[in-house]
Amino acid sequence: MNLEDYRANLGWSKARLAREASINVGTVIDAEKGKRVYKATAGKIANALSKGLGEGKEITYKDIEGLNLAD
């Protein structure tokens, strides 16, 4: 699944994901559009999604299809 799919499955807005990941909403928008995001930022996004999905549903940034990663 891509980032938008994960977010939609949780019923989260872009702003909610940004709050949960402690990042700027513009970064979420950029990530969903395929713009480059740092691996550390992608990790924050994955951690927030994992928490939202609950126990036993841990994902990493490698599980999010279509993320364009920068070092």
TIMAR-929171 format. One record per residue (C-alpha): residue in one letter; x, y, z; residue number from 0. Coordinates in steps of 0.001 Angstrom, whole numbers, plus 500000, padded with zeros to 6 digits. Example, Ala and Ser with C-alpha at 12.3 -4.5 7.8 and 13.67 -1.06 7.14 Angstrom:
BEGIN
<site rest="A" x="512300" y="495500" z="507800" nr="0"/>
<site rest="S" x="513670" y="498940" z="507140" nr="1"/>
This chain:
BEGIN
<site rest="M" x="500000" y="500000" z="500000" nr="0"/>
<site rest="N" x="501109" y="503550" z="499444" nr="1"/>
<site rest="L" x="501066" y="506339" z="502005" nr="2"/>
<site rest="E" x="497652" y="507635" z="500992" nr="3"/>
<site rest="D" x="496202" y="504105" z="501289" nr="4"/>
<site rest="Y" x="497552" y="503656" z="504822" nr="5"/>
<site rest="R" x="496300" y="507096" z="505828" nr="6"/>
<site rest="A" x="492854" y="506517" z="504317" nr="7"/>
<site rest="N" x="492529" y="503120" z="506004" nr="8"/>
<site rest="L" x="493085" y="504833" z="509343" nr="9"/>
<site rest="G" x="490583" y="507567" z="508465" nr="10"/>
<site rest="W" x="493269" y="510181" z="509051" nr="11"/>
<site rest="S" x="493578" y="513508" z="507323" nr="12"/>
<site rest="K" x="496967" y="514693" z="506120" nr="13"/>
<site rest="A" x="497012" y="517070" z="509098" nr="14"/>
<site rest="R" x="496341" y="514225" z="511540" nr="15"/>
<site rest="L" x="499170" y="512135" z="510123" nr="16"/>
<site rest="A" x="501479" y="515139" z="510327" nr="17"/>
<site rest="R" x="500545" y="515668" z="514000" nr="18"/>
<site rest="E" x="500977" y="511987" z="514848" nr="19"/>
<site rest="A" x="504372" y="511896" z="513115" nr="20"/>
<site rest="S" x="505497" y="515292" z="514479" nr="21"/>
<site rest="I" x="506186" y="516617" z="511008" nr="22"/>
<site rest="N" x="504851" y="519424" z="508839" nr="23"/>
<site rest="V" x="501646" y="518776" z="506888" nr="24"/>
<site rest="G" x="503471" y="519999" z="503773" nr="25"/>
<site rest="T" x="505867" y="517086" z="504173" nr="26"/>
<site rest="V" x="502955" y="514628" z="504163" nr="27"/>
<site rest="I" x="501564" y="516286" z="501037" nr="28"/>
<site rest="D" x="504969" y="516131" z="499346" nr="29"/>
<site rest="A" x="505485" y="512477" z="500318" nr="30"/>
<site rest="E" x="502091" y="511527" z="498886" nr="31"/>
<site rest="K" x="502959" y="513341" z="495650" nr="32"/>
<site rest="G" x="506178" y="511346" z="495327" nr="33"/>
<site rest="K" x="508560" y="514122" z="496268" nr="34"/>
<site rest="R" x="511711" y="513136" z="498125" nr="35"/>
<site rest="V" x="511619" y="512752" z="501895" nr="36"/>
<site rest="Y" x="514472" y="511929" z="504230" nr="37"/>
<site rest="K" x="514665" y="508389" z="505597" nr="38"/>
<site rest="A" x="514356" y="509791" z="509132" nr="39"/>
<site rest="T" x="511119" y="511532" z="508158" nr="40"/>
<site rest="A" x="509841" y="508385" z="506442" nr="41"/>
<site rest="G" x="510600" y="506532" z="509674" nr="42"/>
<site rest="K" x="508507" y="509018" z="511659" nr="43"/>
<site rest="I" x="505638" y="508515" z="509247" nr="44"/>
<site rest="A" x="505913" y="504723" z="509478" nr="45"/>
<site rest="N" x="506024" y="504854" z="513281" nr="46"/>
<site rest="A" x="502910" y="507019" z="513404" nr="47"/>
<site rest="L" x="501068" y="504675" z="511045" nr="48"/>
<site rest="S" x="502156" y="501666" z="513095" nr="49"/>
<site rest="K" x="500793" y="503234" z="516280" nr="50"/>
<site rest="G" x="497539" y="504019" z="514505" nr="51"/>
<site rest="L" x="497219" y="500463" z="513209" nr="52"/>
<site rest="G" x="497719" y="499008" z="516687" nr="53"/>
<site rest="E" x="499670" y="496145" z="518178" nr="54"/>
<site rest="G" x="501048" y="493560" z="515807" nr="55"/>
<site rest="K" x="500738" y="495896" z="512826" nr="56"/>
<site rest="E" x="504229" y="497409" z="512828" nr="57"/>
<site rest="I" x="505398" y="498746" z="509498" nr="58"/>
<site rest="T" x="508619" y="500399" z="508383" nr="59"/>
<site rest="Y" x="509170" y="503001" z="505698" nr="60"/>
<site rest="K" x="510188" y="500118" z="503420" nr="61"/>
<site rest="D" x="506602" y="498823" z="503627" nr="62"/>
<site rest="I" x="505158" y="502058" z="502242" nr="63"/>
<site rest="E" x="505074" y="501782" z="498470" nr="64"/>
<site rest="G" x="506078" y="504762" z="496378" nr="65"/>
<site rest="L" x="508056" y="506714" z="498960" nr="66"/>
<site rest="N" x="510857" y="508596" z="497243" nr="67"/>
<site rest="L" x="513673" y="508509" z="499786" nr="68"/>
<site rest="A" x="516597" y="510868" z="500213" nr="69"/>
<site rest="D" x="519551" y="510055" z="502443" nr="70"/>
